[in-house]
Amino acid sequence: MPADIHFYEPRLGHGLPHDPFNAIVGPRPIGWISSHDAQGRLNLAPYSFFNGFNYTPPIIGFSSVGYKDTVRNAQQTGEFAWNLATRPLAEAMNATCASVPPEVSEFELAGLTPAKSRVISVPRVAESPVSFECRVTQVIQLQGADGSKVETWLTLGEVVAVHIDKALLKDGLYDTAAAQPILRGGGPADYFEIGAAQLFRMRRPK
């Protein structure tokens, strides 16, 4: 049991060089979300508050601090796509973080190729080995414990189609490490990647 504890209440500040919250809740999968607005202008942006929330139907979600283009596009069209961010695509993913006006396509900015989806109208990232086509189920503005609204929006979507590079399927099983996914850590620039060396297995108790 740790004997020397750093304690703080977030509302009063953390007293550290950098907020540790993102490092503690991590590493986190990256929500690399492609979308387009009602005029068809493309957008591609990464969100570090992202995860899967349900099996059947499969539901994923990303949280946007600020009402950004991706949230607006998802609400306008009812669709978005998620694309797996991998180690070979790390620099391109980072390039799509750029704050640019809606008329600028992050696909072009990062040198990426929009690939036509099968079920939705939003394109996916052709270079990504895994993509989900999603239909929006809910957009929720978050609120604090006191009920006050927070300038953050959680967008949830049902996965209605899945694209997987067959090279990642080994005897019919998806090989997570082979995909080289990257995950967001703490601090201003920390990321992690998953490799086979990190694998261990535990069976659930009966």
Sequence and secondary structure as in RCSB ss.txt:
>XXXX:A:sequence
MPADIHFYEPRLGHGLPHDPFNAIVGPRPIGWISSHDAQGRLNLAPYSFFNGFNYTPPIIGFSSVGYKDTVRNAQ
QTGEFAWNLATRPLAEAMNATCASVPPEVSEFELAGLTPAKSRVISVPRVAESPVSFECRVTQVIQLQGADGSKV
ETWLTLGEVVAVHIDKALLKDGLYDTAAAQPILRGGGPADYFEIGAAQLFRMRRPK
>XXXX:A:secstr
  SS     GGG   SSS SHHHHS SEE EEEEEE TT  EEEEEESSEEEEETTTTEEEEEEES  HHHHHHH
HHSEEEEE  BGGGHHHHHHTT    TTS HHHHTT  EE  SSSSS EETT SEEEEEEEEEEEEEE TTS EE
EEEEEEEEEEEEEE GGGEETTEE TGGG BEEE STTT EEE  GGG        
